[in-house]
Structures are given as structure tokens and as C-alpha cells.
Amino acid sequence: MSKTIIITGSTDGIGKLTALKLAKDGHTVYVHGRSEAKVAAVVTEIKEASNNQNIKGLVADFSDLNAVKKLAEIIKNEIPKIDILINNAGIFKSESTLTKDGLDFRMVVNYLAPYLLTNAILSNIENADSPRIINLSSAAQAPVSEAVLRGKEQVSENDSYAQSKLALTMWSFNLAKQEPKITVIALNPGSLLNTKMAKEAFGDYWSPAEKGVDILYDLALSESHNNDSGKYFDNDKGDPKGYFSQAHANAYDASKIKELVSLSATLV
């Protein structure tokens, strides 16, 4: 059965490859990116490669929370039922450490933007029969500092990235409890996959991008994961496929999660 799927950050990397794989199955796929020209080009490319005309574009710069709010309004009005949301957009390297609003760049793109977007369109997701949200975490997870989240303290790229990915994982577990009808899974798709982000950050890669694509596709569609909400899948744990594993200890700390979600609500 055809599903309606939104994949953020899908103009390159595993997001784009996953969009293509899902398009070939005949699903309606929304490709998202920050450049209107690039989104339009990728939509055309996927339509031609998949022979599927139900490929559409969404444009928003995830470092700008106002742009994310506008995108959420468009989605709420134009896509009444969302079967699957894949929060894939992420950044490691950035020209600036802070956004124009004075917040940590990686915290905003990797965590606050998906937090804001998802919460704004939850009712559309709940309209689906068996909805899913897949949040792309990472093996890199570090305790979240309130000062970093607020943009009051600047840390290294590695540290801010790892904090943003733990924040996303903690919120994923909270969302799974809040929304029992929605299957919410946090995923480390694999470290140093052959993607632009990994090559920009480290100049090398360990595994083909397809390793991440295959698990994203599986977690999004397979009925075997219907009861896996509130879990963390670590694709580094096995070859060719990982397994559900333990995230950072703070992802299971109810008081730390409550603090994070409360602060996040005030920031957005």
C-alpha cells in the first residue's frame, strides 16, 4: 500500500538515496532541502529514476526556526495524512557556530528544528493508520549542556554535534511515551558512511552509504518494528545490519529528559 513519506535533508546523502528507494516502491515522497533550486532538481531526478510522479519538494533552512515554523504550516495545510516522517536533516561542519538567533548551529539544525517541525505536524501524523517517526541519531552522544543549547557557551564541533544527537535521542524516547499511537525510533544509521557530511567532517568513510539506506528503509516500512517504539537502533553493532541497543545513559533519565523538553519548548 502506498504511503506518504517526508524525509528531511534529502537532497543528498542517505536521505536522497532513501527517497529514491521509497519512490521506486511507488510511495508519495516529499524531498526536503534548504535550496529551492536543489530541491527542484532532486525531485525531477527521482521522478525520472523511479518512474514515479508522486515526488514533491519542501524547502526550509533548518538553521532558521521561523523558516521551520512556516514549513510546518505548509505541511499542516497541504499534507493531511503523513504515514512516515524521517528526521534525517543534520549538519556537522558549518561556517558559523551560532545561528542568526544566537543559538548553537548544530543544536538547531540537528535537534531543535526536527523537534519543532514534528510537534507542529503531530496531528497530521496521527491521521495515519500506523504512523512512524524515525529520528537520525548518532554513535556520538554527549551530555546536553543547557548553556550550549541556549547558545551561551560555545564548544567544539564534535561536542556540539554529540550533544545535539543525544538531545534528539532523549526527545525521541519522550515522544514515544507521549504518543503511543506513533512508532518513534532513534537510529544511528552507521558511523562514517560514504556521504558528503562524513567526507567534509573527516575526509574518509568506513562503510557504503547503502548500509544506512537499507536500515532506514527497513525501520520505516517493516511491520516487524511495530512494537519497537521508544528504542534506539545502533547500525554500528553488526555487519551488514546492526540491532537495537542502549543509547547514552542520559536518554533513560526521566528528570534530565523533562528538563530538556521543557527548555526546548521555551527556545522554539
FENVEN-V451054 format. One record per pair of residues at least 12 apart in sequence whose ideal C-beta (glycine too) atoms are under 10 Angstrom apart, sorted by the first residue. I is the first residue (numbers start at 0). GAP is how many residues later the second one is. Records with the same first field share a line. If there is no record, write none. Layout:
# FENVEN-V451054
I->GAP + GAP
This chain:
# FENVEN-V451054
0->25 + 26 + 82 + 128
1->23 + 24 + 25 + 26 + 50 + 52 + 81
2->19 + 22 + 23 + 24 + 25 + 26 + 78 + 79 + 80 + 81 + 125 + 126 + 127 + 128 + 129 + 217 + 218
3->23 + 24 + 25 + 26 + 50 + 52 + 75 + 76 + 77 + 78 + 79 + 80 + 81 + 120 + 123 + 124 + 127
4->13 + 14 + 17 + 18 + 20 + 22 + 23 + 24 + 25 + 26 + 77 + 78 + 79 + 80 + 81 + 127 + 215 + 216
5->13 + 22 + 23 + 24 + 25 + 26 + 50 + 52 + 69 + 73 + 76 + 77 + 78 + 79 + 80 + 81 + 82 + 111 + 115 + 118 + 119 + 127
6->12 + 15 + 22 + 23 + 24 + 25 + 51 + 77 + 78 + 79 + 80 + 81 + 82 + 127 + 209 + 213
7->22 + 23 + 24 + 25 + 50 + 52 + 54 + 60 + 63 + 77 + 78 + 79 + 80 + 81 + 82 + 101 + 105 + 106 + 109 + 110 + 128
8->22 + 23 + 24 + 25 + 53 + 77 + 78 + 79 + 80 + 81 + 82 + 100 + 101 + 104 + 105 + 127 + 188
9->12 + 19 + 20 + 21 + 22 + 23 + 29 + 32 + 33 + 36 + 47 + 48 + 76 + 78 + 79
10->20 + 21 + 22 + 23 + 24 + 26 + 27 + 28 + 29 + 30 + 31 + 32 + 34 + 46 + 48 + 78
11->21 + 26 + 30 + 183 + 184 + 185 + 197
12->75 + 76 + 77 + 176 + 180 + 181 + 182 + 183 + 184 + 185 + 196 + 199 + 200
13->72 + 74 + 122 + 175 + 176 + 179 + 180 + 181 + 183 + 195 + 196 + 197 + 198 + 199 + 200 + 201 + 202 + 203
14->16 + 17 + 18 + 27 + 71 + 72 + 73 + 74 + 75 + 121 + 180 + 197 + 198 + 201
15->15 + 17 + 26 + 29 + 30 + 72 + 179 + 180 + 193 + 197
16->178 + 192 + 193 + 195 + 196 + 197 + 199 + 200
17->68 + 70 + 116 + 171 + 191 + 192 + 194 + 195 + 196 + 197 + 198 + 199 + 202
18->12 + 13 + 23 + 24 + 26 + 27 + 31 + 36 + 67 + 69 + 194 + 197
19->22 + 25 + 26 + 29 + 30 + 32 + 35 + 193
20->25 + 29 + 189 + 192 + 193 + 195 + 196 + 199 + 200
21->24 + 28 + 30 + 33 + 62 + 64 + 191 + 194 + 195 + 198 + 199
22->20 + 23 + 24 + 26 + 27 + 28 + 29 + 30 + 31 + 32
23->22 + 25 + 26 + 27 + 28
24->25 + 27 + 192 + 196
25->24 + 25 + 26 + 28
26->23 + 25 + 27 + 28 + 56 + 57 + 193 + 194
27->24 + 25 + 26 + 27 + 28 + 51 + 54 + 55
28->14 + 17 + 18 + 21 + 23 + 25 + 26 + 27 + 55 + 57
29->13 + 24 + 25 + 26 + 27 + 28 + 45 + 48 + 49 + 52 + 55
30->12 + 14 + 15 + 24 + 25 + 26 + 27 + 28
31->24 + 25 + 26 + 27 + 28 + 30 + 39 + 43 + 54 + 56 + 57 + 85
32->24 + 25 + 26 + 27 + 28 + 29 + 56
33->25 + 26 + 27 + 28 + 29 + 30 + 33 + 55 + 75
34->24 + 26
35->21 + 23
36->22
37->19 + 21
38->17 + 18 + 19 + 20 + 21
39->17 + 19
40->16
41->13 + 15
42->12 + 13 + 14 + 15
43->13
55->22 + 23
57->13 + 16 + 17 + 20 + 21 + 59
58->12 + 15
59->12 + 14 + 15 + 29 + 53 + 57
60->38 + 39 + 48 + 52
61->25 + 27 + 28 + 29 + 37 + 43 + 46 + 47 + 48 + 50 + 51 + 52 + 54 + 55
62->28 + 31 + 33 + 35 + 36 + 37 + 38 + 40 + 42 + 43 + 45 + 46 + 49 + 50
63->35 + 36 + 37 + 44 + 45 + 49
64->34 + 35 + 36 + 38 + 43 + 47 + 48 + 50 + 51 + 52 + 202 + 203
65->34 + 35
66->46
67->21 + 40 + 41 + 44 + 45 + 46 + 47 + 48 + 49 + 52 + 200
68->44 + 47 + 48 + 51 + 199
70->42 + 45 + 46 + 49 + 50
71->44 + 45 + 46 + 47 + 48 + 49 + 52
72->47 + 48
73->47
74->42 + 45 + 46 + 49 + 50
75->44 + 45 + 46 + 47 + 48
76->47
77->46
78->42 + 45 + 46 + 48
79->43 + 44 + 47 + 48
80->43 + 44 + 45 + 46 + 47 + 48 + 50
81->39 + 40 + 41 + 42 + 43 + 44 + 45 + 46 + 49 + 50 + 51
82->42 + 44 + 45 + 46 + 47 + 48 + 49 + 137 + 138
83->41 + 44 + 46 + 47 + 48 + 49 + 50 + 99 + 135 + 136 + 137
84->29 + 32 + 33 + 36 + 37 + 39 + 40 + 43 + 46 + 47 + 48 + 49 + 50 + 97 + 99 + 135
85->28 + 46 + 47 + 48 + 49 + 50 + 101 + 130 + 131 + 133 + 134
86->23 + 24 + 26 + 27 + 28 + 30 + 31 + 46 + 47 + 48 + 49 + 50 + 81 + 85 + 99 + 100
87->26 + 46 + 47 + 48 + 99 + 101 + 124 + 128
88->20 + 21 + 24 + 25 + 28 + 47
89->16 + 19 + 20 + 21 + 23 + 24 + 46 + 47 + 48 + 71 + 74 + 75 + 78 + 107
90->14 + 15 + 17 + 18 + 19 + 66 + 70 + 73 + 106 + 109 + 110
91->14 + 17 + 18 + 46 + 48 + 65 + 66 + 68 + 69 + 72 + 105 + 106 + 108 + 109 + 110
92->12 + 13 + 64 + 68 + 103 + 104 + 107 + 108 + 109
93->12 + 14 + 15 + 63 + 66 + 67
96->54 + 57 + 58 + 59 + 60 + 63
97->53 + 56
98->13 + 14 + 52
100->50 + 166
101->48 + 49 + 50
102->45 + 46 + 47 + 48 + 49 + 164 + 165
103->41 + 43 + 44 + 45 + 46 + 47 + 48 + 49 + 50 + 51 + 56 + 57 + 59 + 60
104->46 + 49 + 52 + 55 + 56 + 59
105->42 + 49 + 51 + 52 + 53 + 54 + 55 + 56 + 57 + 58 + 59
106->37 + 38 + 41 + 42 + 43 + 44 + 53 + 54 + 56 + 57 + 60 + 61 + 157 + 160
107->41 + 43 + 56 + 159 + 160
108->52 + 55
109->25 + 26 + 27 + 28 + 50 + 51 + 53 + 54 + 55 + 57 + 58
110->24 + 33 + 38 + 52 + 53 + 54 + 55 + 56 + 57 + 58 + 59 + 60 + 149 + 153 + 156
111->37 + 52 + 55 + 56 + 59 + 152 + 155 + 156
112->155
113->19 + 21 + 22 + 54 + 57 + 58
114->20 + 52 + 53 + 56 + 57 + 60 + 145 + 146 + 149 + 150 + 152 + 153
115->148 + 149 + 151 + 152
116->151
117->15 + 17 + 53 + 54 + 57 + 61 + 64 + 66
118->52 + 56 + 59 + 60 + 142 + 145 + 146 + 149
119->148
121->53 + 56 + 57 + 59 + 60
124->54 + 56 + 57 + 59
125->53 + 55 + 56
127->53 + 54
128->52
129->51 + 52 + 53 + 93 + 96
130->48 + 50 + 51 + 52 + 53
131->50 + 51 + 52 + 53 + 87 + 88 + 89 + 90 + 93 + 94 + 96 + 97
132->39 + 42 + 43 + 46 + 49 + 50 + 51 + 52 + 53 + 87 + 96
133->38 + 49 + 50 + 51 + 52 + 53 + 55 + 81 + 82 + 85 + 86 + 91 + 99
134->30 + 33 + 34 + 36 + 37 + 38 + 40 + 49 + 50 + 51 + 52 + 97
135->29 + 32 + 33 + 36 + 50 + 51 + 52 + 53 + 76 + 80
136->27 + 28 + 29 + 30 + 31 + 32 + 33 + 35 + 48 + 49 + 50 + 51 + 52 + 95 + 96 + 97 + 110 + 111 + 114
137->23 + 24 + 26 + 27 + 28 + 30 + 31 + 48 + 49 + 50 + 51 + 52 + 53 + 96 + 98
138->23 + 26 + 49 + 50 + 51 + 52 + 53 + 95 + 96 + 97 + 98 + 106 + 108
139->18 + 19 + 21 + 22 + 23 + 24 + 25 + 26 + 48 + 51 + 108
140->20 + 21 + 22 + 23 + 24 + 25 + 26 + 27 + 28 + 29 + 45 + 47 + 91 + 106 + 107 + 108 + 109 + 110
141->13 + 16 + 17 + 18 + 19 + 20 + 21 + 22 + 23 + 24 + 25 + 106 + 108
142->16 + 19 + 20 + 23 + 24 + 105 + 106 + 107 + 110 + 113
143->18 + 19 + 20 + 21 + 22 + 23 + 24 + 26 + 104 + 106 + 112 + 113 + 115 + 116 + 119 + 120
144->14 + 15 + 18
145->113 + 114 + 117
147->12 + 15 + 16 + 19
148->14 + 15 + 18 + 111 + 114 + 115 + 118
149->113 + 116 + 117
150->116
156->44
157->43
160->40
161->86
164->21 + 23 + 82 + 83
165->20 + 81 + 82 + 83 + 84 + 85 + 90 + 94
166->83 + 84 + 90 + 93 + 94 + 96 + 97
167->18 + 83
168->17 + 18 + 19 + 63 + 78 + 79 + 81 + 82 + 83 + 88
169->16 + 77 + 78 + 80 + 81 + 82 + 83 + 86 + 87 + 88 + 89 + 90 + 91 + 94
170->13 + 15 + 80 + 86 + 89 + 90 + 93
171->12 + 13 + 14 + 15 + 57 + 58 + 59 + 60 + 75 + 79
172->13 + 56 + 57 + 58 + 59 + 74 + 78 + 79 + 81 + 84
173->56 + 77 + 80 + 83 + 84 + 86 + 87 + 90
174->54 + 55 + 86
175->52 + 53 + 54 + 55
176->52 + 53 + 77 + 80
177->83
178->50
179->49 + 50
180->48
181->47
182->36 + 37 + 42 + 43 + 44 + 45 + 46 + 47 + 48
183->44 + 45 + 46 + 47
184->34 + 35 + 40 + 43 + 44 + 45 + 46 + 47 + 48 + 59
185->33 + 44 + 45 + 46 + 47 + 48 + 61 + 65
186->25 + 28 + 29 + 31 + 32 + 33 + 44 + 45 + 46 + 47 + 48 + 55 + 57
187->24 + 27 + 44 + 45 + 46 + 47 + 48 + 49 + 54 + 57 + 59
188->18 + 20 + 22 + 23 + 24 + 25 + 26 + 27 + 30 + 44 + 45 + 46 + 47 + 53
189->15 + 16 + 17 + 18 + 19 + 20 + 21 + 22 + 23 + 24 + 25 + 44 + 45 + 46 + 47 + 49 + 50 + 51 + 52
190->14 + 15 + 16 + 20 + 21 + 43 + 44 + 45
191->12 + 13 + 14 + 15 + 44
192->12 + 13 + 14 + 15 + 16 + 17 + 18 + 19 + 20 + 42
193->12 + 13 + 14 + 15 + 16 + 17 + 18
194->13 + 14 + 17
195->13
205->30
206->28 + 29 + 32 + 33
207->32
209->30
210->24 + 25 + 28 + 29 + 30 + 31
211->23
213->21 + 26 + 27
214->18 + 19 + 20 + 25 + 26 + 27
215->17 + 19
217->15 + 23
218->12 + 14 + 16
224->19
227->16
229->21
230->13 + 14 + 15 + 16
231->12 + 13 + 14 + 15 + 16 + 19 + 20
232->12 + 14
233->12 + 13
